[in-house]
Amino acid sequence: MATIYVIAGPPNIGKSTCGPYFIPEGVKILDADLTVQRYRELGIMNGYKRFEKMLQDKLLANQDFAIEINLGLKRHFDLLRQIKAFHPDNRIEILFFYTDNLDICLARAQNRKSSQIPRSLENIEDLYIRALPLLKRNLDIFDTLKGVDVRENHIEPEIIFQYQYASADIEVSEKLPQWAR
Amino acid sequence: MKKIIPDEELITIGRMRKDPFIMAIEEKIAWKKDLGQNIRRHLFSQQLPLIYHKNGQMIAEYQDGTIRFI
């Protein structure tokens, strides 16, 4: 049995920058956006196939690994359901980065390098709005959900709750932000 | 497809030694301090500013210490 960690949240919330510090030491993190971007820089447009191959290899090896994904679209959850179905005994643990302040994501997006996959601010807002209701509708995918808040006056994100799906137990570390209530 | 880019360039590695959710207060303070330094190092190495919201104001902090209100 393996544990598959999912680093999720809207674009530009800090998944790539901070995600590794919430994933156990040594666990490999696959990132579809990064893979697509690196291939695109070489003029190759089907980098997603490489991501799919790496994902398949990890599942076949039955090793712990992590993937980074924004979870703003139904197809993202479809992918996670496929991963879950591959080996139903595997545990899926999600670290869901979110914020009450969309402006943080938008301001960060405006300062991204031009080589990165461009997203319009409207697209980011759309993914931000969709992510939470989609997550709530698909909670059954995850054995554990950790809510990671990106908040005002703090550079470092904070795990603010941990939810166990099987027992419906929730542990809260401190006052919850609006989005987590 | 051909492996034009090696795995190491497409994969990052987890760095968590202890789950911050179960850390004692003193441990978490030290962990946050390290994380803040690592966040700055990561962004500045890519020539990106650190952007955060403080006291109602969006701030961009640069590697040379410049602070810009945005």
gemmi code that builds the backbone of each chain (N, CA, C; Angstrom):
import gemmi

chains = {
    "A": [
        ("MET", (0.843, -1.196, 0.000), (0.000, 0.000, 0.000), (0.884, 1.255, 0.000)),
        ("ALA", (0.510, 2.194, -0.839), (1.280, 3.445, -0.920), (0.404, 4.611, -0.477)),
        ("THR", (1.073, 5.689, -0.112), (0.348, 6.928, 0.153), (0.628, 7.889, -0.986)),
        ("ILE", (-0.440, 8.435, -1.518), (-0.306, 9.414, -2.597), (-0.748, 10.764, -2.043)),
        ("TYR", (0.166, 11.702, -2.083), (-0.100, 13.045, -1.562), (-0.512, 13.940, -2.727)),
        ("VAL", (-1.498, 14.758, -2.487), (-1.967, 15.687, -3.521), (-1.778, 17.112, -2.989)),
        ("ILE", (-0.965, 17.870, -3.688), (-0.777, 19.290, -3.335), (-1.720, 20.067, -4.242)),
        ("ALA", (-2.743, 20.653, -3.646), (-3.796, 21.240, -4.463), (-4.084, 22.672, -4.037)),
        ("GLY", (-4.766, 23.377, -4.936), (-5.164, 24.747, -4.644), (-5.119, 25.571, -5.902)),
        ("PRO", (-5.700, 26.751, -5.866), (-5.756, 27.571, -7.079), (-4.376, 27.984, -7.570)),
        ("PRO", (-4.284, 28.401, -8.834), (-2.995, 28.828, -9.383), (-2.413, 29.988, -8.567)),
        ("ASN", (-1.086, 29.966, -8.424), (-0.340, 31.063, -7.793), (-0.601, 31.219, -6.301)),
        ("ILE", (-1.097, 30.185, -5.674), (-1.295, 30.283, -4.228), (-0.021, 29.891, -3.470)),
        ("GLY", (0.906, 29.266, -4.190), (2.179, 28.887, -3.551), (2.387, 27.389, -3.430)),
        ("LYS", (1.698, 26.604, -4.260), (1.818, 25.146, -4.168), (3.244, 24.681, -4.455)),
        ("SER", (3.824, 25.205, -5.536), (5.174, 24.748, -5.915), (6.220, 25.257, -4.939)),
        ("THR", (6.032, 26.490, -4.472), (7.022, 27.092, -3.570), (6.986, 26.440, -2.199)),
        ("CYS", (5.794, 26.215, -1.675), (5.665, 25.751, -0.282), (5.309, 24.270, -0.169)),
        ("GLY", (4.702, 23.704, -1.223), (4.232, 22.318, -1.158), (5.262, 21.320, -0.634)),
        ("PRO", (6.523, 21.370, -1.127), (7.505, 20.370, -0.676), (7.718, 20.354, 0.841)),
        ("TYR", (7.454, 21.471, 1.513), (7.671, 21.528, 2.966), (6.523, 20.890, 3.744)),
        ("PHE", (5.504, 20.418, 3.012), (4.375, 19.724, 3.638), (4.296, 18.272, 3.174)),
        ("ILE", (5.296, 17.854, 2.423), (5.369, 16.477, 1.899), (6.574, 15.796, 2.552)),
        ("PRO", (6.387, 14.544, 3.046), (7.488, 13.889, 3.757), (8.798, 13.890, 2.971)),
        ("GLU", (9.868, 14.016, 3.725), (11.198, 14.113, 3.141), (11.466, 12.934, 2.200)),
        ("GLY", (11.942, 13.229, 1.019), (12.342, 12.189, 0.069), (11.252, 11.765, -0.902)),
        ("VAL", (9.993, 12.091, -0.591), (8.897, 11.691, -1.486), (8.940, 12.547, -2.757)),
        ("LYS", (8.840, 11.905, -3.896), (8.935, 12.625, -5.175), (7.596, 13.283, -5.533)),
        ("ILE", (7.698, 14.490, -6.064), (6.499, 15.271, -6.392), (6.436, 15.472, -7.906)),
        ("LEU", (5.355, 14.996, -8.511), (5.130, 15.181, -9.949), (4.238, 16.399, -10.151)),
        ("ASP", (4.562, 17.168, -11.169), (3.824, 18.409, -11.399), (3.510, 18.516, -12.891)),
        ("ALA", (2.246, 18.337, -13.224), (1.852, 18.354, -14.638), (2.174, 19.702, -15.286)),
        ("ASP", (1.884, 20.792, -14.583), (2.126, 22.124, -15.162), (3.609, 22.335, -15.454)),
        ("LEU", (4.458, 21.933, -14.499), (5.904, 22.097, -14.688), (6.382, 21.274, -15.882)),
        ("THR", (5.889, 20.037, -15.977), (6.314, 19.154, -17.065), (5.895, 19.728, -18.420)),
        ("VAL", (4.644, 20.157, -18.487), (4.149, 20.748, -19.742), (4.957, 21.993, -20.098)),
        ("GLN", (5.226, 22.811, -19.090), (5.969, 24.062, -19.316), (7.379, 23.794, -19.820)),
        ("ARG", (8.075, 22.820, -19.193), (9.456, 22.538, -19.594), (9.517, 22.031, -21.031)),
        ("TYR", (8.545, 21.193, -21.418), (8.527, 20.699, -22.798), (8.151, 21.808, -23.765)),
        ("ARG", (7.228, 22.662, -23.316), (6.814, 23.780, -24.173), (8.004, 24.698, -24.467)),
        ("GLU", (8.881, 24.874, -23.467), (10.069, 25.713, -23.678), (10.963, 25.155, -24.783)),
        ("LEU", (10.863, 23.831, -24.995), (11.649, 23.193, -26.061), (10.857, 23.113, -27.370)),
        ("GLY", (9.672, 23.703, -27.361), (8.833, 23.688, -28.558), (8.034, 22.401, -28.714)),
        ("ILE", (7.973, 21.610, -27.639), (7.242, 20.331, -27.697), (5.934, 20.509, -26.919)),
        ("MET", (4.827, 20.253, -27.600), (3.543, 20.617, -27.010), (2.842, 19.467, -26.283)),
        ("ASN", (3.405, 18.253, -26.329), (2.688, 17.148, -25.678), (3.397, 16.683, -24.399)),
        ("GLY", (3.887, 17.659, -23.625), (4.552, 17.314, -22.368), (3.659, 16.584, -21.383)),
        ("TYR", (2.351, 16.750, -21.537), (1.442, 16.080, -20.593), (1.577, 14.557, -20.670)),
        ("LYS", (1.949, 14.076, -21.856), (2.128, 12.619, -21.999), (3.262, 12.135, -21.099)),
        ("ARG", (4.303, 12.954, -20.999), (5.421, 12.583, -20.118), (4.942, 12.531, -18.657)),
        ("PHE", (4.123, 13.513, -18.275), (3.560, 13.501, -16.918), (2.753, 12.210, -16.697)),
        ("GLU", (1.929, 11.860, -17.674), (1.109, 10.645, -17.531), (1.994, 9.397, -17.386)),
        ("LYS", (3.100, 9.388, -18.132), (4.004, 8.222, -18.063), (4.667, 8.149, -16.683)),
        ("MET", (5.102, 9.288, -16.173), (5.734, 9.291, -14.844), (4.721, 8.861, -13.782)),
        ("LEU", (3.500, 9.313, -13.926), (2.440, 8.956, -12.984), (2.178, 7.448, -13.019)),
        ("GLN", (2.099, 6.919, -14.229), (1.860, 5.483, -14.385), (3.005, 4.673, -13.763)),
        ("ASP", (4.230, 5.122, -14.003), (5.396, 4.413, -13.446), (5.347, 4.391, -11.921)),
        ("LYS", (4.972, 5.498, -11.335), (4.903, 5.575, -9.868), (3.824, 4.632, -9.336)),
        ("LEU", (2.673, 4.614, -10.009), (1.581, 3.744, -9.547), (1.985, 2.272, -9.666)),
        ("LEU", (2.634, 1.932, -10.766), (3.059, 0.542, -10.964), (4.106, 0.133, -9.938)),
        ("ALA", (4.950, 1.085, -9.554), (6.008, 0.784, -8.581), (5.456, 0.695, -7.161)),
        ("ASN", (4.198, 1.099, -6.979), (3.553, 1.057, -5.662), (4.363, 1.808, -4.603)),
        ("GLN", (4.892, 2.952, -5.009), (5.684, 3.798, -4.095), (4.858, 5.000, -3.661)),
        ("ASP", (5.209, 5.551, -2.496), (4.631, 6.832, -2.102), (5.102, 7.896, -3.098)),
        ("PHE", (4.205, 8.780, -3.481), (4.600, 9.922, -4.295), (3.562, 11.018, -4.112)),
        ("ALA", (3.859, 12.171, -4.697), (2.935, 13.304, -4.596), (2.698, 13.870, -5.986)),
        ("ILE", (1.533, 14.462, -6.167), (1.302, 15.219, -7.399), (0.771, 16.601, -7.022)),
        ("GLU", (1.086, 17.544, -7.875), (0.609, 18.915, -7.681), (-0.424, 19.219, -8.760)),
        ("ILE", (-1.543, 19.769, -8.327), (-2.655, 19.973, -9.266), (-3.547, 21.078, -8.706)),
        ("ASN", (-4.216, 21.860, -9.579), (-4.975, 22.986, -8.999), (-6.409, 22.644, -8.588)),
        ("LEU", (-6.962, 21.553, -9.099), (-8.296, 21.078, -8.708), (-9.414, 22.086, -8.958)),
        ("GLY", (-9.266, 22.870, -9.998), (-10.324, 23.812, -10.347), (-11.241, 23.292, -11.448)),
        ("LEU", (-10.959, 22.093, -11.936), (-11.746, 21.538, -13.038), (-12.151, 20.103, -12.712)),
        ("LYS", (-13.295, 19.692, -13.246), (-13.794, 18.346, -12.970), (-12.781, 17.290, -13.421)),
        ("ARG", (-12.073, 17.569, -14.521), (-11.134, 16.555, -15.028), (-9.975, 16.302, -14.058)),
        ("HIS", (-9.667, 17.282, -13.229), (-8.630, 17.061, -12.218), (-9.084, 15.991, -11.221)),
        ("PHE", (-10.360, 16.062, -10.837), (-10.889, 15.065, -9.908), (-11.040, 13.719, -10.601)),
        ("ASP", (-11.359, 13.755, -11.893), (-11.428, 12.493, -12.652), (-10.068, 11.792, -12.636)),
        ("LEU", (-9.002, 12.581, -12.784), (-7.656, 12.010, -12.732), (-7.404, 11.367, -11.364)),
        ("LEU", (-7.805, 12.075, -10.303), (-7.581, 11.527, -8.958), (-8.407, 10.264, -8.736)),
        ("ARG", (-9.608, 10.225, -9.304), (-10.423, 9.005, -9.180), (-9.755, 7.836, -9.913)),
        ("GLN", (-9.139, 8.132, -11.063), (-8.413, 7.079, -11.789), (-7.236, 6.572, -10.947)),
        ("ILE", (-6.551, 7.518, -10.300), (-5.417, 7.132, -9.451), (-5.903, 6.262, -8.301)),
        ("LYS", (-7.017, 6.678, -7.708), (-7.589, 5.914, -6.588), (-8.001, 4.507, -7.046)),
        ("ALA", (-8.599, 4.431, -8.242), (-9.083, 3.148, -8.735), (-7.941, 2.198, -9.101)),
        ("PHE", (-6.783, 2.750, -9.394), (-5.645, 1.916, -9.808), (-5.284, 0.913, -8.720)),
        ("HIS", (-5.336, 1.366, -7.472), (-5.032, 0.486, -6.348), (-5.844, 0.989, -5.157)),
        ("PRO", (-7.060, 0.457, -4.987), (-7.975, 1.021, -3.984), (-7.427, 1.025, -2.558)),
        ("ASP", (-6.423, 0.192, -2.278), (-5.851, 0.201, -0.921), (-4.950, 1.406, -0.673)),
        ("ASN", (-4.537, 2.052, -1.721), (-3.666, 3.218, -1.531), (-4.392, 4.310, -0.764)),
        ("ARG", (-3.623, 4.996, 0.073), (-4.180, 6.160, 0.799), (-3.955, 7.412, -0.037)),
        ("ILE", (-4.937, 8.274, -0.060), (-4.768, 9.550, -0.741), (-4.942, 10.666, 0.272)),
        ("GLU", (-3.905, 11.444, 0.385), (-3.897, 12.541, 1.365), (-3.763, 13.857, 0.614)),
        ("ILE", (-4.694, 14.755, 0.847), (-4.647, 16.028, 0.122), (-4.272, 17.181, 1.052)),
        ("LEU", (-3.372, 18.012, 0.542), (-3.039, 19.283, 1.198), (-3.671, 20.358, 0.347)),
        ("PHE", (-4.737, 20.928, 0.840), (-5.497, 21.885, 0.042), (-5.143, 23.306, 0.468)),
        ("PHE", (-4.393, 23.987, -0.407), (-3.991, 25.372, -0.145), (-5.119, 26.291, -0.607)),
        ("TYR", (-5.508, 27.185, 0.263), (-6.573, 28.119, -0.123), (-6.407, 29.404, 0.686)),
        ("THR", (-7.175, 30.403, 0.304), (-7.059, 31.698, 0.961), (-8.384, 32.431, 0.889)),
        ("ASP", (-8.636, 33.281, 1.844), (-9.803, 34.164, 1.750), (-9.527, 35.330, 0.804)),
        ("ASN", (-8.263, 35.518, 0.443), (-7.877, 36.709, -0.305), (-7.375, 36.346, -1.713)),
        ("LEU", (-8.295, 36.293, -2.657), (-7.941, 35.966, -4.043), (-6.873, 36.899, -4.599)),
        ("ASP", (-6.842, 38.135, -4.108), (-5.883, 39.118, -4.636), (-4.429, 38.639, -4.506)),
        ("ILE", (-4.153, 37.805, -3.504), (-2.785, 37.278, -3.361), (-2.420, 36.455, -4.603)),
        ("CYS", (-3.339, 35.583, -5.028), (-3.082, 34.756, -6.219), (-2.941, 35.644, -7.458)),
        ("LEU", (-3.798, 36.636, -7.564), (-3.771, 37.498, -8.757), (-2.488, 38.327, -8.808)),
        ("ALA", (-2.085, 38.867, -7.657), (-0.854, 39.676, -7.633), (0.359, 38.813, -7.965)),
        ("ARG", (0.388, 37.598, -7.458), (1.507, 36.700, -7.767), (1.514, 36.333, -9.249)),
        ("ALA", (0.327, 36.129, -9.811), (0.240, 35.776, -11.238), (0.820, 36.889, -12.109)),
        ("GLN", (0.574, 38.115, -11.720), (1.048, 39.241, -12.528), (2.563, 39.381, -12.472)),
        ("ASN", (3.190, 38.714, -11.515), (4.649, 38.805, -11.386), (5.355, 37.533, -11.832)),
        ("ARG", (4.619, 36.643, -12.474), (5.257, 35.414, -12.956), (6.133, 35.716, -14.157)),
        ("LYS", (7.070, 34.807, -14.391), (7.931, 34.969, -15.561), (7.136, 34.694, -16.828)),
        ("SER", (7.516, 35.353, -17.893), (6.782, 35.207, -19.144), (6.890, 33.792, -19.713)),
        ("SER", (7.930, 33.023, -19.297), (8.101, 31.678, -19.847), (7.113, 30.682, -19.242)),
        ("GLN", (6.489, 31.067, -18.121), (5.576, 30.132, -17.496), (4.233, 30.124, -18.215)),
        ("ILE", (3.485, 29.050, -18.018), (2.213, 28.913, -18.714), (1.330, 30.113, -18.383)),
        ("PRO", (0.954, 30.899, -19.395), (0.179, 32.094, -19.087), (-1.263, 31.759, -18.722)),
        ("ARG", (-1.758, 32.436, -17.729), (-3.171, 32.286, -17.362), (-3.732, 33.681, -17.227)),
        ("SER", (-4.924, 33.866, -17.717), (-5.538, 35.173, -17.543), (-5.999, 35.287, -16.087)),
        ("LEU", (-6.145, 36.517, -15.631), (-6.611, 36.723, -14.266), (-8.024, 36.180, -14.108)),
        ("GLU", (-8.806, 36.255, -15.177), (-10.178, 35.719, -15.125), (-10.141, 34.198, -14.940)),
        ("ASN", (-9.186, 33.558, -15.609), (-9.055, 32.108, -15.499), (-8.664, 31.716, -14.068)),
        ("ILE", (-7.761, 32.476, -13.476), (-7.340, 32.192, -12.097), (-8.524, 32.368, -11.144)),
        ("GLU", (-9.273, 33.438, -11.344), (-10.438, 33.685, -10.487), (-11.461, 32.556, -10.644)),
        ("ASP", (-11.633, 32.105, -11.870), (-12.576, 31.026, -12.144), (-12.152, 29.740, -11.416)),
        ("LEU", (-10.865, 29.416, -11.513), (-10.360, 28.200, -10.859), (-10.444, 28.333, -9.341)),
        ("TYR", (-10.202, 29.545, -8.844), (-10.309, 29.812, -7.399), (-11.745, 29.552, -6.925)),
        ("ILE", (-12.703, 30.065, -7.682), (-14.114, 29.937, -7.283), (-14.572, 28.482, -7.351)),
        ("ARG", (-14.119, 27.765, -8.379), (-14.581, 26.389, -8.581), (-13.972, 25.393, -7.599)),
        ("ALA", (-12.755, 25.666, -7.150), (-11.990, 24.641, -6.423), (-12.704, 24.148, -5.163)),
        ("LEU", (-13.238, 25.065, -4.389), (-13.817, 24.678, -3.094), (-15.084, 23.828, -3.244)),
        ("PRO", (-16.069, 24.272, -4.065), (-17.250, 23.413, -4.223), (-16.923, 22.062, -4.857)),
        ("LEU", (-15.979, 22.045, -5.803), (-15.602, 20.767, -6.408), (-14.961, 19.847, -5.368)),
        ("LEU", (-14.133, 20.431, -4.520), (-13.496, 19.621, -3.467), (-14.553, 19.026, -2.547)),
        ("LYS", (-15.520, 19.842, -2.146), (-16.564, 19.350, -1.234), (-17.355, 18.206, -1.852)),
        ("ARG", (-17.572, 18.288, -3.168), (-18.347, 17.232, -3.838), (-17.537, 15.953, -4.031)),
        ("ASN", (-16.237, 16.049, -3.878), (-15.374, 14.890, -4.162), (-14.561, 14.457, -2.951)),
        ("LEU", (-15.049, 14.790, -1.773), (-14.286, 14.473, -0.555), (-14.017, 12.975, -0.399)),
        ("ASP", (-14.906, 12.146, -0.962), (-14.766, 10.697, -0.795), (-13.487, 10.147, -1.424)),
        ("ILE", (-12.861, 10.929, -2.294), (-11.605, 10.449, -2.910), (-10.498, 10.356, -1.863)),
        ("PHE", (-10.568, 11.230, -0.862), (-9.416, 11.440, 0.012), (-9.586, 10.776, 1.371)),
        ("ASP", (-8.547, 10.115, 1.813), (-8.561, 9.543, 3.165), (-8.350, 10.639, 4.195)),
        ("THR", (-7.477, 11.573, 3.862), (-7.185, 12.688, 4.765), (-7.177, 13.986, 3.969)),
        ("LEU", (-7.776, 14.999, 4.545), (-7.744, 16.339, 3.948), (-7.112, 17.284, 4.966)),
        ("LYS", (-6.045, 17.941, 4.543), (-5.437, 18.968, 5.389), (-5.680, 20.321, 4.727)),
        ("GLY", (-6.279, 21.230, 5.451), (-6.518, 22.568, 4.935), (-5.325, 23.455, 5.251)),
        ("VAL", (-4.768, 24.061, 4.231), (-3.583, 24.913, 4.398), (-3.971, 26.343, 4.039)),
        ("ASP", (-3.920, 27.216, 5.020), (-4.387, 28.583, 4.799), (-3.239, 29.514, 4.426)),
        ("VAL", (-3.472, 30.313, 3.387), (-2.532, 31.370, 2.990), (-3.203, 32.668, 3.399)),
        ("ARG", (-2.610, 33.353, 4.347), (-3.339, 34.436, 5.005), (-2.576, 35.750, 5.059)),
        ("GLU", (-3.334, 36.752, 5.410), (-2.763, 38.088, 5.571), (-1.750, 38.093, 6.713)),
        ("ASN", (-0.703, 38.894, 6.539), (0.335, 39.121, 7.556), (1.224, 37.914, 7.824)),
        ("HIS", (1.117, 36.861, 6.994), (1.985, 35.696, 7.162), (2.546, 35.296, 5.802)),
        ("ILE", (3.830, 35.069, 5.760), (4.449, 34.581, 4.531), (4.259, 33.065, 4.439)),
        ("GLU", (4.281, 32.412, 5.598), (4.243, 30.959, 5.626), (2.797, 30.469, 5.718)),
        ("PRO", (2.424, 29.527, 4.818), (1.084, 28.931, 4.943), (0.995, 28.083, 6.215)),
        ("GLU", (-0.216, 27.847, 6.662), (-0.419, 27.143, 7.939), (-1.486, 26.055, 7.767)),
        ("ILE", (-1.188, 24.850, 8.275), (-2.233, 23.810, 8.286), (-3.212, 24.179, 9.401)),
        ("ILE", (-4.467, 24.369, 9.036), (-5.427, 24.842, 10.035), (-6.432, 23.776, 10.450)),
        ("PHE", (-6.572, 22.757, 9.618), (-7.405, 21.623, 10.057), (-6.961, 20.362, 9.352)),
        ("GLN", (-7.378, 19.247, 9.949), (-7.101, 17.937, 9.370), (-8.374, 17.117, 9.494)),
        ("TYR", (-8.833, 16.592, 8.377), (-10.106, 15.870, 8.335), (-9.860, 14.442, 7.867)),
        ("GLN", (-10.393, 13.491, 8.642), (-10.292, 12.070, 8.273), (-11.634, 11.639, 7.703)),
        ("TYR", (-11.655, 11.220, 6.461), (-12.927, 10.929, 5.810), (-13.643, 9.736, 6.464)),
        ("ALA", (-12.906, 8.664, 6.752), (-13.543, 7.431, 7.243), (-14.270, 7.654, 8.565)),
        ("SER", (-13.657, 8.403, 9.457), (-14.245, 8.612, 10.786), (-14.982, 9.942, 10.898)),
        ("ALA", (-14.834, 10.773, 9.867), (-15.402, 12.136, 9.871), (-14.843, 12.974, 11.022)),
        ("ASP", (-13.680, 12.578, 11.516), (-13.028, 13.363, 12.575), (-12.363, 14.592, 11.982)),
        ("ILE", (-12.518, 15.705, 12.678), (-11.804, 16.895, 12.236), (-11.062, 17.486, 13.425)),
        ("GLU", (-9.789, 17.779, 13.198), (-8.975, 18.456, 14.218), (-8.673, 19.855, 13.686)),
        ("VAL", (-8.889, 20.815, 14.532), (-8.681, 22.201, 14.125), (-7.575, 22.791, 14.977)),
        ("SER", (-6.626, 23.476, 14.326), (-5.485, 23.977, 15.094), (-5.741, 25.367, 15.662)),
        ("GLU", (-6.539, 26.137, 15.005), (-6.812, 27.489, 15.485), (-8.055, 28.011, 14.782)),
        ("LYS", (-8.342, 29.280, 14.986), (-9.544, 29.871, 14.391), (-9.538, 29.686, 12.864)),
        ("LEU", (-10.646, 29.182, 12.356), (-10.700, 28.887, 10.928), (-10.959, 30.152, 10.118)),
        ("PRO", (-10.322, 30.248, 8.957), (-10.653, 31.356, 8.062), (-12.038, 31.140, 7.461)),
        ("GLN", (-12.561, 32.153, 6.809), (-13.914, 32.092, 6.245), (-14.083, 30.882, 5.323)),
        ("TRP", (-13.100, 30.639, 4.466), (-13.254, 29.588, 3.451), (-13.397, 28.199, 4.051)),
        ("ALA", (-12.867, 27.996, 5.260), (-12.860, 26.662, 5.861), (-14.049, 26.425, 6.788)),
        ("ARG", (-14.922, 27.410, 6.950), (-16.044, 27.252, 7.882), (-17.190, 26.490, 7.243)),
    ],
    "B": [
        ("MET", (6.753, 8.690, -25.255), (7.542, 9.774, -25.831), (8.973, 9.708, -25.326)),
        ("LYS", (9.903, 10.296, -26.088), (11.315, 10.253, -25.706), (11.564, 11.092, -24.462)),
        ("LYS", (12.465, 10.594, -23.618), (12.799, 11.317, -22.386), (13.821, 12.394, -22.698)),
        ("ILE", (13.374, 13.485, -23.256), (14.305, 14.556, -23.607), (14.796, 15.264, -22.342)),
        ("ILE", (13.906, 15.398, -21.395), (14.257, 16.062, -20.136), (14.366, 14.993, -19.053)),
        ("PRO", (15.497, 14.939, -18.329), (15.629, 13.909, -17.292), (14.597, 14.096, -16.168)),
        ("ASP", (14.245, 12.980, -15.522), (13.252, 13.009, -14.432), (13.591, 14.064, -13.380)),
        ("GLU", (14.898, 14.149, -13.044), (15.299, 15.039, -11.940), (14.903, 16.491, -12.202)),
        ("GLU", (14.791, 16.861, -13.463), (14.436, 18.248, -13.781), (12.931, 18.487, -13.776)),
        ("LEU", (12.175, 17.409, -13.658), (10.711, 17.535, -13.682), (10.089, 17.204, -12.331)),
        ("ILE", (10.910, 16.682, -11.442), (10.400, 16.199, -10.161), (11.020, 17.024, -9.034)),
        ("THR", (10.196, 17.417, -8.076), (10.733, 18.013, -6.853), (10.592, 16.990, -5.729)),
        ("ILE", (11.232, 17.273, -4.624), (11.308, 16.278, -3.548), (10.731, 16.861, -2.265)),
        ("GLY", (9.959, 16.034, -1.571), (9.402, 16.454, -0.287), (10.500, 16.747, 0.723)),
        ("ARG", (10.241, 17.728, 1.602), (11.271, 18.160, 2.559), (10.776, 18.152, 4.005)),
        ("MET", (9.589, 17.602, 4.247), (9.021, 17.680, 5.592), (9.603, 16.579, 6.498)),
        ("ARG", (10.227, 17.009, 7.592), (10.776, 16.032, 8.543), (9.764, 15.689, 9.624)),
        ("LYS", (8.898, 16.638, 9.936), (7.849, 16.394, 10.932), (6.621, 17.191, 10.513)),
        ("ASP", (5.474, 16.573, 10.664), (4.229, 17.239, 10.270), (4.033, 18.498, 11.127)),
        ("PRO", (3.981, 19.683, 10.499), (3.828, 20.905, 11.290), (2.533, 20.950, 12.093)),
        ("PHE", (1.539, 20.149, 11.678), (0.256, 20.155, 12.393), (0.395, 19.615, 13.813)),
        ("ILE", (1.395, 18.755, 14.022), (1.552, 18.166, 15.361), (2.776, 18.723, 16.096)),
        ("MET", (3.364, 19.772, 15.563), (4.532, 20.357, 16.226), (4.140, 21.118, 17.485)),
        ("ALA", (5.054, 21.101, 18.461), (4.896, 21.960, 19.628), (5.135, 23.409, 19.202)),
        ("ILE", (4.694, 24.340, 20.028), (4.767, 25.762, 19.652), (6.190, 26.180, 19.296)),
        ("GLU", (7.160, 25.786, 20.126), (8.554, 26.194, 19.880), (9.059, 25.614, 18.561)),
        ("GLU", (8.701, 24.340, 18.315), (9.120, 23.693, 17.059), (8.526, 24.430, 15.861)),
        ("LYS", (7.259, 24.805, 16.010), (6.592, 25.446, 14.873), (7.191, 26.825, 14.589)),
        ("ILE", (7.556, 27.535, 15.632), (8.176, 28.850, 15.427), (9.471, 28.693, 14.620)),
        ("ALA", (10.283, 27.701, 15.010), (11.549, 27.466, 14.295), (11.281, 27.013, 12.864)),
        ("TRP", (10.276, 26.139, 12.710), (9.927, 25.625, 11.377), (9.470, 26.766, 10.462)),
        ("LYS", (8.651, 27.655, 11.000), (8.157, 28.784, 10.192), (9.308, 29.707, 9.778)),
        ("LYS", (10.240, 29.901, 10.701), (11.381, 30.757, 10.384), (12.170, 30.152, 9.207)),
        ("ASP", (12.435, 28.855, 9.303), (13.145, 28.159, 8.211), (12.345, 28.233, 6.913)),
        ("LEU", (11.036, 28.012, 7.037), (10.196, 28.012, 5.834), (10.229, 29.387, 5.161)),
        ("GLY", (10.139, 30.424, 5.955), (10.205, 31.785, 5.393), (11.502, 32.008, 4.627)),
        ("GLN", (12.606, 31.532, 5.199), (13.903, 31.682, 4.515), (13.930, 30.871, 3.213)),
        ("ASN", (13.371, 29.653, 3.300), (13.366, 28.794, 2.110), (12.469, 29.352, 1.009)),
        ("ILE", (11.347, 29.942, 1.404), (10.446, 30.548, 0.412), (11.181, 31.674, -0.312)),
        ("ARG", (11.838, 32.524, 0.456), (12.591, 33.642, -0.163), (13.669, 33.099, -1.104)),
        ("ARG", (14.431, 32.098, -0.612), (15.522, 31.548, -1.429), (14.977, 30.990, -2.748)),
        ("HIS", (13.876, 30.252, -2.640), (13.275, 29.620, -3.826), (12.838, 30.676, -4.841)),
        ("LEU", (12.119, 31.678, -4.376), (11.595, 32.696, -5.305), (12.712, 33.558, -5.877)),
        ("PHE", (13.628, 34.000, -5.009), (14.686, 34.899, -5.467), (15.623, 34.191, -6.453)),
        ("SER", (15.794, 32.869, -6.289), (16.648, 32.128, -7.221), (16.037, 32.109, -8.624)),
        ("GLN", (14.740, 32.350, -8.686), (14.059, 32.405, -9.997), (13.785, 33.847, -10.434)),
        ("GLN", (14.454, 34.767, -9.752), (14.254, 36.205, -10.045), (12.793, 36.629, -9.882)),
        ("LEU", (12.128, 35.995, -8.923), (10.738, 36.369, -8.630), (10.682, 37.084, -7.281)),
        ("PRO", (9.798, 38.060, -7.146), (9.640, 38.691, -5.830), (8.756, 37.836, -4.926)),
        ("LEU", (8.889, 38.059, -3.648), (7.970, 37.452, -2.675), (6.779, 38.400, -2.544)),
        ("ILE", (5.603, 37.883, -2.811), (4.408, 38.738, -2.754), (3.504, 38.258, -1.630)),
        ("TYR", (3.132, 39.160, -0.767), (2.252, 38.813, 0.350), (1.405, 40.016, 0.729)),
        ("HIS", (0.451, 39.753, 1.573), (-0.511, 40.781, 1.966), (-0.258, 41.102, 3.429)),
        ("LYS", (-0.020, 42.369, 3.707), (0.288, 42.747, 5.084), (-0.468, 44.020, 5.446)),
        ("ASN", (-1.198, 43.943, 6.518), (-1.965, 45.100, 7.006), (-2.771, 45.770, 5.895)),
        ("GLY", (-3.428, 44.950, 5.107), (-4.310, 45.463, 4.070), (-3.604, 45.924, 2.810)),
        ("GLN", (-2.310, 45.684, 2.718), (-1.546, 46.178, 1.573), (-0.807, 45.016, 0.900)),
        ("MET", (-0.864, 44.951, -0.428), (-0.117, 43.921, -1.145), (1.325, 44.401, -1.317)),
        ("ILE", (2.253, 43.526, -0.988), (3.663, 43.906, -0.965), (4.478, 42.959, -1.843)),
        ("ALA", (5.415, 43.528, -2.576), (6.391, 42.722, -3.322), (7.765, 42.986, -2.710)),
        ("GLU", (8.416, 41.908, -2.274), (9.749, 42.028, -1.663), (10.764, 41.402, -2.611)),
        ("TYR", (11.841, 42.122, -2.881), (12.841, 41.664, -3.856), (14.114, 41.192, -3.152)),
        ("GLN", (14.934, 40.493, -3.922), (16.153, 39.893, -3.374), (17.076, 40.937, -2.741)),
        ("ASP", (17.103, 42.144, -3.319), (17.999, 43.179, -2.785), (17.393, 43.902, -1.591)),
        ("GLY", (16.251, 43.416, -1.138), (15.626, 44.010, 0.045), (14.604, 45.100, -0.267)),
        ("THR", (14.518, 45.457, -1.546), (13.536, 46.476, -1.933), (12.114, 45.981, -1.642)),
        ("ILE", (11.311, 46.861, -1.070), (9.897, 46.567, -0.820), (9.080, 47.499, -1.711)),
        ("ARG", (8.149, 46.911, -2.446), (7.300, 47.732, -3.320), (5.853, 47.453, -2.979)),
        ("PHE", (5.053, 48.492, -2.829), (3.619, 48.316, -2.601), (2.939, 48.176, -3.951)),
        ("ILE", (2.115, 47.130, -4.089), (1.489, 46.894, -5.408), (-0.032, 46.848, -5.268)),
    ],
}
model = gemmi.Model(1)
for chain_id, residues in chains.items():
    chain = gemmi.Chain(chain_id)
    for i, (resn, *xyz) in enumerate(residues, 1):
        res = gemmi.Residue()
        res.name, res.seqid = resn, gemmi.SeqId(i, " ")
        for name, pos in zip(("N", "CA", "C"), xyz):
            atom = gemmi.Atom()
            atom.name, atom.element = name, gemmi.Element(name[0])
            atom.pos, atom.b_iso = gemmi.Position(*pos), 0.0
            res.add_atom(atom)
        chain.add_residue(res)
    model.add_chain(chain)
structure = gemmi.Structure()
structure.add_model(model)
structure.setup_entities()
